[in-house]
Amino acid sequence: MSAAVMMQRFAEASPRLKARIAGLLYFLSLLTAGLTEKLVHGRLNYVGGYVANAGMAAMTLICYDIFRPVNRSLSLLAVFFAFAGLTFEALRLQPQGYLIFRSTFLPRILGPLMAFAGLGWLTYLSNPLVKHLSPYNLISGLLGEIPVFFWFLVVGVNVQRWKGQASATVTRN
């Protein structure tokens, strides 16, 4: 099967399936990063990091597709921040938290949780702050992100509401 055919099939996939794939990629990336950091040393440690980052990059692109109907510009901005790296992790989560809050197809509480995660990751901009707040900054980041992607993995999105918001976006543009 060619890459073009696979991309076309994915583009036509249900938003619920896309959300579940994003949740699975998030979970696998987190698991890979955690196991690699704790159990693997040397060159394999770098490979594990690259695999985790590739999964997060794919998850980010899927999230763009999911949240594009809410606000295309902010969704694109979230992708930009995600690809800018860990330094901008907090900024990516702030627009994404807003997008989740404004969406009609996910529980609104997940938006503030994602924004809360961004505050936890924001501490990584300062080494002294990271050392002072560790492990609470990590816990707050994970407590904010994990519910969102667990929801994606288990429930997905409300497809009917997603389509309604997507069609409203098309008529506005």
C-alpha positions in Angstrom: 0.0 0.0 0.0 1.5 3.4 -1.0 2.0 6.2 1.4 -0.5 8.3 -0.5 -3.2 5.7 -0.1 -2.4 5.3 3.6 -2.6 9.1 4.1 -5.9 9.3 2.3 -7.3 6.5 4.5 -6.1 8.3 7.6 -7.6 11.6 6.5 -11.0 9.9 6.0 -10.8 8.2 9.4 -13.3 9.1 12.2 -12.1 11.7 14.7 -12.8 9.2 17.4 -10.3 6.8 15.9 -7.8 9.6 15.4 -8.2 10.6 19.1 -7.6 7.0 20.2 -4.5 6.8 18.0 -3.2 10.1 19.5 -3.9 8.7 23.0 -2.1 5.5 22.2 0.9 7.3 20.7 1.1 9.6 23.8 1.0 6.6 26.1 3.7 4.6 24.1 5.9 7.7 23.9 5.7 8.3 27.6 6.3 4.7 28.3 9.3 4.6 25.9 10.8 7.8 27.3 10.4 6.6 30.9 11.8 3.1 30.4 14.6 4.4 28.2 15.6 6.9 30.9 15.6 4.4 33.7 16.7 1.1 32.1 18.8 1.8 29.1 22.2 3.5 28.8 24.5 4.4 26.0 23.4 4.6 22.3 20.1 2.8 23.0 19.2 5.6 25.3 19.4 8.0 22.4 17.4 5.6 20.1 14.7 5.4 22.8 14.6 9.2 23.0 14.2 9.5 19.2 11.4 6.9 19.2 9.6 8.7 22.0 10.0 12.1 20.2 8.8 10.6 16.9 5.7 9.3 18.7 5.0 12.7 20.2 5.5 14.4 16.8 2.9 12.0 15.2 0.6 12.6 18.2 1.0 16.3 17.8 0.0 16.2 14.1 -3.0 14.1 14.9 -4.0 16.6 17.6 -3.8 19.4 15.0 -6.3 17.5 12.8 -8.6 16.9 15.8 -8.5 20.5 17.0 -8.5 22.3 13.7 -12.3 22.8 13.7 -12.1 24.6 17.1 -9.6 27.2 15.9 -7.3 26.5 13.0 -4.8 29.2 13.8 -4.4 28.2 17.4 -4.2 24.6 16.5 -1.4 25.3 14.1 0.3 27.5 16.8 0.1 24.5 19.2 1.9 22.3 16.6 4.6 25.0 16.1 5.2 25.1 19.9 5.3 21.3 20.1 7.9 21.1 17.4 9.9 23.8 19.0 10.9 21.4 21.7 10.7 20.9 25.4 11.6 24.5 26.1 8.3 25.5 24.6 6.3 22.6 26.1 4.4 24.9 28.4 3.4 27.3 25.7 2.1 24.4 23.5 0.0 23.1 26.3 -1.5 26.5 27.1 -3.0 27.0 23.5 -4.0 23.3 23.5 -5.7 23.6 26.9 -7.7 26.6 25.5 -8.6 24.6 22.4 -9.9 21.7 24.6 -11.8 24.1 26.8 -13.4 25.7 23.7 -14.2 22.4 22.0 -17.7 21.0 22.2 -16.6 17.4 21.7 -14.4 16.9 24.8 -15.2 17.5 28.5 -14.3 21.1 29.4 -12.4 20.1 32.5 -9.7 18.6 30.4 -8.7 22.1 29.1 -7.7 23.5 32.4 -5.9 20.3 33.3 -3.8 20.6 30.1 -3.1 24.3 30.9 -2.1 23.2 34.4 0.3 20.7 32.8 1.9 23.6 30.9 2.6 25.4 34.2 4.4 22.3 35.5 6.5 22.1 32.3 7.2 25.8 32.4 9.5 25.3 35.4 11.9 23.5 33.1 13.0 26.8 31.7 15.1 27.4 34.9 17.4 24.7 36.2 17.3 26.1 39.8 13.5 26.1 39.7 13.4 22.5 38.4 15.7 21.3 41.2 13.7 23.2 43.8 10.3 22.0 42.6 11.2 18.5 41.6 9.3 16.1 41.6 6.1 18.3 41.9 6.6 20.0 38.6 6.8 16.6 36.9 3.8 15.4 38.7 1.7 18.5 37.9 2.7 18.1 34.2 1.7 14.5 34.1 -1.5 15.0 36.1 -2.5 17.6 33.5 -1.6 15.6 30.4 -2.5 12.0 31.3 -6.2 12.5 31.7 -6.5 14.2 28.3 -4.7 11.4 26.4 -6.3 8.7 28.5 -9.6 10.2 27.5 -8.4 10.1 23.9 -7.3 6.5 24.2 -10.4 5.2 25.9 -13.3 7.4 24.7 -12.0 9.4 21.7 -14.2 12.4 20.9 -17.9 12.9 20.4 -18.0 12.6 16.7 -21.4 14.2 16.2 -20.3 17.3 18.1 -16.9 17.3 16.3 -18.6 17.3 12.9 -20.9 20.1 14.1 -18.0 22.2 15.2 -16.0 21.4 12.0 -18.9 22.4 9.7 -19.4 25.6 11.7 -15.7 26.4 11.1 -16.0 25.8 7.4 -18.9 28.2 7.1 -17.0 30.9 9.1 -14.0 30.7 6.8 
